[in-house]
Amino acid sequence: MTLRKIAGLGALLSLISPGIAMAQEATLDAGDTAWMLTATALVLFMTIPGLALFYGGMVRSKNILSVMMQCFAITGLMSILWMVYGYSLAFDTTGMEAGVTNLNSFVGGLGRAFLAGLTPDSLTGTVPESVFITFQMTFAIITPALIVGAFAERMKFSAMLVFMGVWFTLVYAPIAHMVWGGDGGLMWDWGVLDFAGGTVVHINAGIAGLVACLVLGKRKGFPTTPMAPHNLGLTLVGAAMLWIGWFGFNAGSSLAANGTAGMAMLVTQIATAAAALSWMFAEWMTHGKPSALGIASGVVAGLVAITPAAGTVGPMGALIIGLASGVICFFCATSLKRKLGYDDSLDAFGVHGIGGIVGALLTGVFAAPALGGFGEVESIALQLWIQFKGVLFTVVYTGIVTLVILKVIDAVMGLRVSEEEETIGLDLSLHNERGYNL
């Protein structure tokens, strides 16, 4: 069984009936199950409290609760939508009518809506299917939560909830199916390598964030009014939580406590450390001093970039991916953003979008055994082309669909808070609360 098939084992086995699974003599493995329970908790830990603190410290004090509230509300909303139909749209190909196989390439069916057919004995590989469902649910939670960083401090809470629900349905679930849905999924059949979500999570969220910040427009006073992070201590704590939680994200994507998980953990640490240092030194040389915000951002850039490659690259590939992502994301989140003038509040696009693209493309290079990787790569040039196709398709599909969703919501209910509400701050104007009582 190839590494790509191992990585997609959950997607494949979640689609087959218990009878077929028994015929294949699938049995529960206590060690694998224990690891996947742990990994699932770690990935949820990345959003609440990790991302909530990371983003919360980066906004102004009058908006800390609004950002944290968005992370918590998204966690609740995505959990329910995943149970109702998201898991089915992402991973189910049963119950589809004959002659609609082309639809299967883009989205799954509704045969598993409301988790129909799930029992305590249902297995995905060697772990309970219920654990696999919850593990994938945590990915569906953090992806839309990442988008919050692009439009922080200016979107209505009601509009945010509607946008996230529709975006999850029309963008996240189809992209997850195309990449991870097994044979018949568009990008799966192309041979796109995305071990833990470089395309599904980070490029997806980063592009959506860029579109969102462009549609909403700049924050009042940007870029002339100082909008420095109000509590970098919270941001550093959040970044540390993301770093730790990411081991569940990447090593957990092996769906087993095995050598692939161990290697994924090692390369995740190497790439993250390298990106943190390369961002820090790039900032130091460019601006004269290294900053806490910079090293925290470098950490996330490295985590993002190694995500698609975690199951197929070796230590040297991870080192290069980390060094490259730190420097590239630094310049995109600073120089490029200033030059083009868009207000990506917390650099969701600059870190997640760009870092995801860098990682996805370099996976095509360093997954090759000739360069120390472990992927079944026919040739570096061919795999790089396949990765590029996957990136391009995701950018175009996500960009267009996100734009349409936002325009429709804006026409129906409006996206942006009033100028007065923005001046007061979203904590008080939308939630009637303050983050700090001074």
N, C-alpha and C positions, 0 to 999 in steps of 0.2 A: 504494500500500500504506500503510495507516495506521500510526501510531507504535505502536499496541497490537499490531498484527500483526507489525511489525518486532521488537518486544520478545519476542514469542512465536514468532519464526521457528524457533528451534531446536526448540521443542516440536512444531511442525507438521512440519517437514522430517525430524525423527528418526523419524517414524512411517511415512514413505512408502518405497516400495521403490526400490532403485538405478535401476531402469528408469524409473520416474516422474521421479526426480530428473534423469536424463539428458534426458528429454523436455523438462524445464523449462530445460535448458541450464545447470544449476548448475555452476559452475567454482570451483576453489580459488583464493582470493586470498591471496597470500603476506603482504601487509600485515595483513589481518584475522587471519590465522593467527598471525603473530608477536605481535600485540597480545593475542590470546586465550590464547596460551601464557603470556605475562607476567601477564595478569590472573588466570589460574588459580593460578599460583605465589603471587601476592599474597594471594589469598583463603585458601589453605592457611597462609600466613604469619600470617594473623589468628588462627588457632587455636594453632598451634605455630610460634613461641613466644609470639605476642602475648597471647592470652587466658590461656594458662598463667601468664605473668608477671603479667598484670593481676590475676587472681584469687589467684595465689600470694602476692603482696605484701599482699593485703587480709586474709588469714586470720592466725591466731596462728602463731607460729614452729613449734609442734609439729604443724602440719597442712599446711605448705607443700608437702611432697612428695606428700601424698595428693591435693591438688587438681591439681597438675601431672601426676601419674600418671593421674588420671581423664581429663584432656584428651588425653594421649597414647594411652591405651587406647581412648577413644572414636574417635580418629582412625583407629586400626587397624580397629576393629570396623565402623564405618560404611563404610569403604572396601570391605571385603569384602562386606557386606550390599548395598551399592549395586551392586556387580558381579553378585552372585548374583540378586537380584530387585528391588532398590530402583529402579533406573533403569527397569526394565520397568513396575513398578507406577505410577510417576510419569508416564511419557511414552508408553507403548505402548497403542494401541487396536486393534492388529491381532490377528487370531486369535480374537476374541471370537465366541461363538456368536450366531446371529441371535436377536433377541428379548430380549437382555440389555443394551440400550442404556442403561437406567436405571443399571445397574451402572457403565457407562462414565462416568457423570456424577460418580461418587465415587472410582473407582480404575481404573487401567489394567489391562491383561491381563498374561500371562506370556510373550507371544510373543518378548520380548527378554531373557528370563531367561538368566543367564550370558553376556549380551551376544551372544546368537545373531545371526548375520548380519553382524556387524561385520567390516569389512575395512579395510586401510590406505587404500582409495580411497573409503570411505563418507563422504559429506558431510552436514553440517548447515548449510544456507545456503552460505556461502563458506569455511567452515572444516572441517577433518576432524571427523567425528562423534566420534572418539576424544577430541578436545580438548573438545568440548561435553560429553561424558560426564564427563570429569575435572573440568571447570569446575563442573558441577552436583553432582558428588560432594563438592566442597569446601563447598558450601552444606549438604549433608546431614551433613557432619562438624560444622560450627560450630553448627548449630541445637541438637542435643542437648547439646553442650558448654556452651552458654550456661546451660542448666538447672542445671548443677552449682553455680552461684553461689547458688541459692536454698536448697539443702540442705547446703552445705559444712559440714564438720566433724562430721557425725553419721550418714551413711549407710554401710552395709556396702559394700565394694568389689564383692563378688559380687552383691549385690542391685542395685547400680548398673548393672553390666553387663547383667543380665537386663532391668532396667527400660528401659534405653536401646535394647536390641535390639527389645523388644516395642513400645515407643513409636514408634520409627522406622517399624516395619511398619504399625501401626494408626493412627498420627496423622500423622507427617511425610509419608510417601509419598502418602497420600490427599489431604492438603491441597495438596501441591505439584501433584498431578494436577488437582484442582479449580480451582486458580488459573492454572496455567501449561500445562495439558495440551491446550490448543487447543479447537477446536469440539467441543462435547459435555461439556466440563468444567463443573461446576456454576457456580462463581463466574466462570469465563471467559465463559460464556454470559450471566451477569447483567451483565457489563461492568465488573467490579471492576478498578480500576487498581492494579497492584502490580508496579512495574518491576523491583525487585531483591530483594524479600522482606520488606517490612514486615509482611505478613500471614503468609506462608509461614514465615518465619524468626522474627521478633521477637515478634509477638503470640502465635504458636504456642508458642515457648519460654517467654515470660513467663508465660502462663497456666499452662502445665505446671509451671513453677517455683513459682508461688503455691500450686497444689494440693499439690505435693510438700512444701513447707515446712509446710503446715497438717496434712498427714497424718502427717509424722514428728514434729511437735511442736517446741517450742523447744529450743535448745541448753541444756545444763546451766548454770544460773546466769544465763541471759538473762531480763530485761534488767538485772539488778542488778549482775552481775559485769562489770567492764570487759573488752571484747573488741576493743580497738583494732587496726587493721592493724599488722602487725609490721615491714613494710618498704615504705614508700610509694615509695621509689626504684624498686623493682621494678614497682610499680603504674603509676607514671608512664612508665616505659620500655614497659610493656605497652600502655598507652593510646596512646603514640606509634606503636607498631607497628600497632595497630588502625586508627589514623587513616590511616596510609600504605597499609596493606593494603586499606582500604575503597574506594580508588579502583579496585582490581580488582573488588571486589564490585559497585559501582554502575556505573562506566563500562564494565566488562566485560559487563554485562548487555545492552548494545546488540548484542553478538555481532559487532561490526565496528569497525574503526578509522574512525569517521565523525563527523559533526557531533553526533549524539545522544550518542556517547561523550564528546565534548569538553564538551558542555553538562552532562552528568551529572557530570563531574569538577568543573566550575566550581561548580555548585550544591551539591555535596557539601562543598566547601571553605567556601563561604559559610555554609551552615547549621551546620556543625560549629563554626566560629569564633564564630558568634552564640550558639549554645547554651552553649559554654564560658564566654563572658562573662556571659550572662544567669544561669547557675547561680552563677557566682562572685559577681556583684553581689547576687543574691537571698540567698545565704548571708552575704555581708558585712553586708547590712542587717539580716538576721534574727539572726545570731549574733555580730556585732561584728568578725569577722575572716574573710578568705577563706582557704580551705584548699587544699592540693595535692590531697587526695582529692576535694574538690568540683570543682575544675576538670577533673580527669581524668574524673569522672563526667559532667560537662557535655559533654565531648567526645563520650563514647559516646552520650549522649542525643541529641545533634544528628545523629550518624552514623545512629543508628537511625531517627529521625524523617524524615530526607530519603530514606531508602532506597526506600520505595514511590513517591516522587514524582520521583526523580532523572531519569527520562526524559521527564517531561511538564511540569515547572514551570520558570519562569524565575528570574533572580537575585533579584527582589524577593519572589517567593513563597518562595524558599529562605531569605531573610533572616527573614521572619516565622515560617516553620516552625521555624527554629533558635531564635529568641528565645522562642517559645511553649514549645517542648519543654524548653528548659533550666529555665525557671521552673516549669512544671508537674511535670516529673520531680523537681525538687528538693523540692517540697512533698510529693509522693507518697512519695519515698524517705525523708523525714524525719518530717514532721508526721503524715501519714496512717498510716505504719507504726507510729509510737509510739501514736497514738490507738487503732488497731485491735489492736495487740499481737501481730501475727504476726512470726515470725522469718525473714525473707527475708535470709539471712546477708549476701550481697554485692549485694543490690538487683537481682536478676535481673528480678523483676516490676516494681519501681519504675522501672527504667530501660528495659528491653527491652519489657515488656508495655505500660506506659503510653506510652513513647515511640513504640512501634509503632502504638498506637491513635491518638495525636495525629497522627502522620504520615499514617496511612491516611485519616483523616477530612479533614485539611487538603489532601490530594492532590485530593479531590473539589472543593475550592474553587479552588486555585491552578493546577490544570491547565487551567482555562478560559482561552482566548485573551484574553478581555476583561480578565483580571487578569495578563496577561503569560505565560500558559502556552502549551503546545504540544500539548495533548491535544484529541482530537475529543470535546468535551463538549457534549452537546445543551443542557443547562442546568445551572447550578451546583446548584440545588435537587435535580434528579434525580440528578446524579452523587453528591452528598453522601448521598442516600438509598441509592444502590447501595453506596457505600463503607461506610455504616453496616450494611447487611445483611451484607456480607462480614465485617466486624468481629464482629458479633453471632453469626453462624454459627460463626466460628472459635472465639470464646470459649466458646460452649456445647459444641460438638463436642469441642474439645481438653480442656475442663474435665471433662466427663463421662467420656470415654474414659481420660484420665489417672488419674482417681480410681479407676476400676474396675481398671486395670492395677496401681496401687499397692496396693490392698486385696487383690488376689489374691496378689501377690508377698509381701506382709506375712504373709498367712495361711499360705503355703506355706513360706517360708524366713526370714521376718523382714526388716525393712528397716533397722533401726537397730542400731548398735553398742551394746555393753553400757555401763553407766555408768562402769565401770572403764576400758574402752578409750577412752571419750571423754575421761576425765580425763587419762589418759596421753598421749593424742594419737594421731591416726590414722597418722601417719608410723611410729611405733614399733610400735603395736599391730597394724596391718594389714600393714605392709610391712617391719618389722624394720630400719628405716633412720631416720636423722636428717637433717634438712635442714642442720643446723649442728652442728659438733663444737666445743664450747666447753670 
